[in-house]
Amino acid sequence: MKQSKYVISKRREQILNYLRENGETRVEKLSELCQVSPLTIRRDLSALEESRAVLRSFGSVQLAGNSDGPATFEEKEITHRREKVKIAAEAGKHIPESATVFMNSGTTVLEVLKVVGNRNITVVTNNALAYTCCKHGGAQIICTGGTYFDLTKAYVGDFAGDIVGKIYADVCILGVNGISTEGGLTTSVLQETIINEKMAERCLGKVIVVADGSKIGRTYSFVSLSLNRVGLLITDASADVEEIDKLRGAGVDVVIME
């Protein structure tokens, strides 16, 4: 029986989480953990290896590269996917018809694009995969262009920033690596901070941050935006309760998806 994409994504997310917590392991252990055959696990690992999320050798597997460094887009895409879908559905409710919307790169923002892709709106984005969400008409996509950054599937640099600087938007949807009262909105990719900041600066309405619970309370090296520029944070119930209270205390409106 053919498995759904959701089942496969959740299993691969489980594999990555196990590797983060336990380091190198063997196919047999993952087969036992996920309760599927070793053949199925090998297929999963082949897909994860192709996306550069893991490394395999002689029946063992480990995370690729430095697990504390920036994750690949493919790795992030299958992590917390169910939560991201719920967050995206809520974000879509805050985008009015005929609006012009800024959207930055990131997997949660891509889920928002899937929600609103058939609506009568204009999306201005540096997300190189935006076109995949609007293949059959509906939303008009204006892609910034610029220097392509493969790690996040985004366009960055002066050219992208100049395009954003020529447009005013009604709403801005931003994905982040981390959001905290200590650091504001932060990312592990310096090149993206300029685009994020400029999108917020050119937004005439609400700046909406979409971030699954794992991002709440985390701070990365590069600051995109201060908290006082955030109109709304949409997250999920796995977010740290104390940090959510601190964010609300700092004046951030928060919607939590169960």
C-alpha positions in Angstrom: 0.0 0.0 0.0 1.4 3.4 -1.0 2.1 5.7 1.9 0.9 9.3 2.0 3.4 12.1 1.7 2.4 13.2 5.3 3.3 9.7 6.7 6.6 9.7 4.9 7.5 13.3 6.0 6.7 12.5 9.6 8.8 9.4 9.6 11.8 11.3 8.0 11.3 14.0 10.6 11.5 11.3 13.3 14.7 10.0 11.8 16.3 13.5 11.8 15.2 14.2 15.3 16.7 10.9 16.5 20.0 11.6 14.8 20.1 15.1 16.4 19.6 13.6 19.9 21.7 10.4 19.5 24.2 11.0 16.8 25.3 8.2 14.4 23.1 5.1 14.3 22.4 2.1 12.1 19.6 1.2 9.7 18.4 -1.6 11.9 17.9 0.8 14.9 15.9 3.2 12.7 13.8 0.4 11.4 12.9 -0.6 14.9 12.3 3.0 16.0 9.9 3.8 13.1 8.4 0.3 12.9 9.0 -0.1 9.2 11.2 -2.4 7.2 15.0 -1.8 6.7 14.2 -1.4 3.0 11.8 1.5 3.7 14.4 3.1 6.0 17.0 2.9 3.2 14.6 4.6 0.8 14.1 7.4 3.4 17.9 7.7 3.9 18.5 7.9 0.2 16.1 10.8 -0.1 17.6 12.5 2.9 21.1 11.9 1.6 20.2 13.4 -1.8 18.9 16.5 0.0 22.2 16.7 1.9 20.6 16.2 5.3 22.4 13.0 6.2 25.6 11.0 5.4 25.6 7.2 5.1 28.5 4.7 5.3 28.5 0.9 5.7 25.0 0.6 7.1 25.3 3.6 9.5 24.0 7.1 9.2 24.6 10.5 10.7 23.6 14.1 10.2 25.5 15.8 7.4 28.0 18.5 8.4 27.7 20.5 11.7 24.4 19.8 13.3 24.6 23.2 14.9 25.0 25.0 11.6 22.2 26.1 9.2 20.0 23.2 8.1 19.3 22.6 4.5 16.0 23.8 3.0 15.0 20.1 2.4 15.7 19.2 6.0 13.6 22.1 7.3 10.8 21.3 4.9 10.0 18.0 6.5 10.5 19.2 10.1 7.4 20.2 12.1 5.4 20.0 8.8 2.1 19.5 10.4 2.5 22.5 12.7 3.6 24.6 9.7 0.5 23.7 7.7 -1.8 24.9 10.6 0.2 28.1 11.1 -0.1 28.8 7.3 -3.8 28.3 7.3 -4.2 30.9 10.1 -1.8 33.3 8.3 -3.9 33.1 5.2 -6.9 34.6 7.1 -5.0 37.8 7.8 -4.4 38.5 4.1 -7.3 40.5 2.6 -8.4 40.1 -1.0 -6.5 42.3 -3.6 -3.7 42.9 -1.1 -0.1 43.3 -2.0 1.9 41.0 0.3 5.6 40.7 1.1 6.8 37.1 1.8 10.4 36.2 2.5 12.0 32.8 2.1 11.5 29.8 4.3 9.5 26.6 4.5 6.6 28.0 6.7 6.2 30.9 4.3 6.1 28.5 1.4 3.1 26.8 3.2 1.4 30.2 3.4 1.9 30.6 -0.4 0.2 27.2 -0.9 -2.8 28.5 1.1 -3.2 31.8 -0.8 -1.8 30.8 -4.2 -5.2 30.8 -5.9 -6.4 34.1 -4.4 -6.7 37.5 -6.0 -3.5 39.0 -4.4 -0.1 40.1 -5.4 2.9 38.4 -3.7 6.3 40.0 -3.7 8.9 37.5 -2.6 12.5 36.4 -2.7 11.4 32.8 -2.3 12.7 31.0 -5.4 10.1 28.2 -5.1 7.1 30.6 -5.0 6.1 29.7 -8.6 5.4 26.1 -7.5 2.5 27.3 -5.4 0.7 29.4 -8.1 0.8 27.3 -11.2 -2.8 27.6 -12.2 -3.5 31.3 -12.0 -4.8 33.2 -9.0 -2.1 35.1 -7.2 0.3 37.3 -9.2 3.9 36.5 -8.2 6.6 39.2 -8.4 9.9 37.5 -7.7 12.7 39.9 -6.6 15.5 38.0 -8.4 19.0 38.7 -7.2 21.8 36.4 -6.1 20.5 32.9 -5.6 21.3 31.3 -2.3 20.8 27.6 -2.5 20.8 26.8 1.2 17.5 28.6 1.7 16.3 28.6 -1.9 16.1 32.4 -1.8 17.3 35.4 -3.7 19.5 37.9 -1.7 21.8 40.8 -2.3 21.5 44.4 -3.5 19.3 43.6 -6.5 16.7 41.8 -4.4 16.7 44.6 -1.9 16.4 47.3 -4.6 13.2 45.6 -6.0 11.6 45.4 -2.5 12.5 49.1 -2.0 10.4 50.1 -5.0 7.2 48.5 -3.6 4.8 49.2 -0.7 2.8 46.2 0.6 -0.4 45.9 2.7 0.9 42.9 4.7 4.2 41.3 5.4 4.7 37.6 6.2 8.1 36.7 7.6 9.6 33.3 8.5 12.4 33.3 11.0 15.1 30.9 12.4 14.4 32.3 15.9 12.3 34.8 17.8 12.9 35.8 21.4 12.6 38.7 23.7 16.3 38.8 24.0 17.2 38.9 20.3 14.1 39.9 18.4 13.9 38.2 15.0 17.1 36.4 14.1 18.5 34.2 11.4 21.6 32.1 10.8 22.0 33.6 7.3 23.4 37.2 7.2 22.4 37.8 3.6 18.7 37.5 4.4 18.6 40.1 7.1 18.6 43.0 4.7 15.6 41.6 2.7 13.6 40.9 5.9 14.3 44.3 7.3 13.4 46.1 4.1 10.1 44.1 3.6 9.0 45.2 7.1 10.1 48.8 6.5 8.0 49.0 3.2 4.9 47.4 4.8 2.1 49.8 5.3 0.1 47.3 7.4 0.8 44.4 9.8 4.0 42.5 9.9 3.1 38.8 10.6 5.8 36.3 11.8 5.1 32.6 11.2 7.2 30.3 13.3 6.7 26.8 14.6 7.2 26.2 18.3 10.9 25.1 17.9 11.8 28.7 16.8 10.3 30.4 19.9 12.9 31.5 22.4 15.8 30.8 20.1 18.4 33.5 19.1 20.8 33.2 16.1 23.7 35.4 15.1 22.1 37.9 12.8 19.2 40.2 13.6 16.5 40.8 11.1 14.1 42.9 13.1 13.3 44.2 16.5 10.1 43.0 18.3 8.4 46.4 18.2 8.0 45.9 14.4 6.0 42.7 14.8 2.3 43.0 14.6 1.4 39.4 15.1 3.2 36.1 15.8 1.5 32.8 14.7 3.0 29.7 16.3 1.8 26.3 17.7 1.2 24.8 21.1 4.7 23.3 21.3 6.2 26.7 21.9 7.8 27.5 25.2 5.0 28.9 27.5 7.3 31.2 29.5 8.8 32.7 26.3 5.3 33.3 24.9 4.4 35.1 28.0 7.5 37.3 27.7 6.8 38.0 24.1 3.2 39.1 25.0 4.6 41.2 27.8 6.8 42.9 25.2 3.7 43.9 23.2 3.6 41.1 20.6 0.2 39.7 19.8 0.4 35.9 19.7 -1.9 33.3 18.1 -1.2 29.7 19.1 -2.5 26.9 16.9 -3.4 23.8 18.8 
